[in-house]
Structure formats: C-alpha cells, structure tokens
Amino acid sequence: MAAMTWHLEITSMTARRYLPGDSFEARSDFASVAQVQVLGGNKAFISGFLNDSGKGEIPRREWLALRDALRARGIELIRSERKGEARDFETGPAPLS
C-alpha cells in the first residue's frame, strides 16, 4: 500500500485592524474585523466586516494595507458585497476605487 500524503490549504482567514500602538500579539482590542474566504486560484471573498466607529472610520491607507497584505498572499482579486451589490477589486498596483 502506498503512503498517503496530506496537503493543507488555507481557505479562511480573519483580518483584524489595529490602531497604532495596539497589536494582535498584545491582545489589544481590534478596531475592525472581517472574514476572508479564499475562493481558489487568486481570488478571495471578504464578508462580515465590522468596524468599531468609536475608534474612527477606516482610512484609505488602511484599505490599501489590507489590499497589499492579501496581494502578498497571492490574492489578485477581492470580491465583496455591500447592500446587495457585488463589487470586485484588483490587488495590483492600481488603488482600490
């Protein structure tokens, strides 16, 4: 009988945004959280986005940082839905719109 091998693939991630001075390692409260589902290939779907408005709105530079973090993991297309409308964002050099 041939030896069986396992292949593990990450298909779900939790994205947490921290304010300056806060961190996951310090177990700080996060300012925003979302679920990222890897759809296969180079696509991901982001859902369940929650932002603590008491900690402020999410600035554009933070959206771009999320885009860059996903790009670094091989994600080239971000899919999302807001108020029933589907939206796609590329993670390439062009900024999110």
C-alpha positions in Angstrom: 0.0 0.0 0.0 1.4 3.4 -1.0 1.9 6.0 1.7 -0.8 8.7 1.9 0.2 12.3 2.0 -1.8 15.4 3.2 -2.0 18.7 1.6 -3.3 21.6 3.7 -4.6 24.7 2.1 -5.8 27.8 4.0 -9.2 28.7 2.8 -10.4 31.0 5.5 -8.7 33.9 7.3 -9.7 36.5 9.9 -8.5 40.0 9.1 -8.2 42.3 12.1 -7.2 46.0 12.0 -5.4 47.6 15.0 -4.8 51.2 15.8 -1.2 52.4 16.2 0.3 51.1 19.4 -2.2 48.1 19.5 -1.5 44.6 18.2 -2.6 41.1 18.0 0.4 40.0 20.0 -0.5 42.3 22.8 -4.1 41.0 22.7 -5.3 44.6 22.1 -8.9 45.2 21.2 -9.1 45.5 17.4 -10.7 48.4 15.5 -12.1 46.4 12.6 -12.5 42.7 11.7 -13.6 40.8 8.6 -13.7 37.2 7.3 -11.7 36.4 4.1 -12.6 33.3 2.2 -10.1 32.1 -0.4 -12.1 31.1 -3.4 -9.3 29.2 -5.1 -6.7 30.4 -7.5 -6.0 34.0 -6.8 -9.5 35.2 -5.6 -10.9 36.0 -2.2 -14.3 37.0 -0.9 -14.4 39.4 2.1 -17.5 39.4 4.3 -18.7 40.0 7.8 -16.9 43.4 8.0 -17.3 45.1 11.4 -15.8 48.4 12.3 -15.8 50.0 15.8 -16.9 53.5 14.8 -15.8 54.7 18.3 -12.2 54.0 17.0 -12.9 56.0 13.8 -13.6 55.2 10.2 -11.2 53.1 8.2 -8.8 55.5 6.3 -7.9 54.8 2.7 -4.3 53.9 3.7 -5.7 51.1 5.8 -7.8 49.7 2.9 -4.7 49.8 0.8 -2.7 48.0 3.5 -5.3 45.2 3.5 -5.1 45.0 -0.3 -1.3 44.7 -0.1 -1.5 42.1 2.7 -3.8 40.0 0.5 -1.6 40.5 -2.6 1.4 39.3 -0.6 -0.5 36.0 -0.1 -1.2 35.6 -3.8 -4.7 37.1 -3.9 -5.2 39.2 -7.1 -9.0 39.8 -6.9 -11.0 40.7 -3.9 -14.8 40.1 -4.1 -17.2 41.7 -1.7 -20.9 42.7 -1.4 -22.3 45.8 0.1 -26.1 46.5 0.4 -26.8 43.7 -2.1 -24.3 45.0 -4.7 -21.4 42.8 -5.7 -18.0 44.5 -6.1 -14.6 43.3 -7.2 -11.3 45.0 -6.5 -7.9 44.1 -8.1 -5.0 44.0 -5.7 -2.5 45.1 -8.4 -0.7 48.4 -8.4 -3.9 50.4 -9.2 -5.5 51.8 -6.0 -8.9 50.5 -4.8 -11.7 52.6 -6.0 
